[in-house]
Amino acid sequence: FKGDANIYLHKLIYEIKPFIDENYKTKLEPYNTALVGYSLAGLAALYALYKTSIFGKIGSISTSMWYDGWIEFMENNVPLNYNAKVYISLGKAEEKSRNQRMSKVGDCTREAFNILRKELQIEENLILQWNNGGHFTEIPKRFESALLWLMK
């Protein structure tokens, strides 16, 4: 991990999303636009909430909340879309890692959730879902759960 989320978001916002919107029948409003990611991509999706308001739905699955400086970033910044719907999930076994950095993921995820609970305007638009297993357990099912919750 190199901290290149700004480069990723720039490409997504100014190249990929405009291409999709121009070539496919899409609804452009933020509440119709979702960004969902897994692991470090889940962190990038959550990071987008603080960098742009074009995504009204954020899915952050088995997110690398242990990333150095992430919680401090959240504490010192505010989401740009206070009405966003945010789905966060983590496997129950992920915080049982022997790796010192990875073992922080549960506490960091709880802390991130509590920070967002204070910052987002609509409490029902935020959920923290605990899944069975570790980081690589039932990945497609976790995406399905995120998308179903975000789209209802």
C-alpha positions, 0 to 999 in steps of 0.5 A: 500500500502506497497511499495512492487513493487520490490518484485512484479517485481522480481517475475514477471521478474524471475518467471512468465515471464520465465514460460510464455516464456517457455510454450507459443509461445512468442516474447521475444523482449521488443517491443513485451512485455507489462506490463499493470496495473490499480490503484496501479498496474498501478503505478507498471507498470510505476515503472517497466520502471525505474527498467528493460528494458524488457518491451517495452510497459507500460500501466498505467491506473487510476494510483495512481500517488498520491503515496508518493514520486512518482514524486520525484522518477521520477525526480531522476531516468530515464527510462531504456528503452528510446524507450518504448511506454507508455500509461497513462490514468486517469478519469476526475473525479478522481482528484475531490476527497474529500480525500486530497491525492487522489485529487492530482492525476490529478496534479501528473499525468500531472507532471509525463506525462511531466517528461516522455515527456522529458525522452523518445526518441520518442514523439509519444510513449507517450500518456495521455488519459483522460477518462470520470468518476471516478476511477471505471468507465468503467474499461474494456473499459480503458484496451481495449483502453490501449491495442489497443494503445500499440499494434498499 
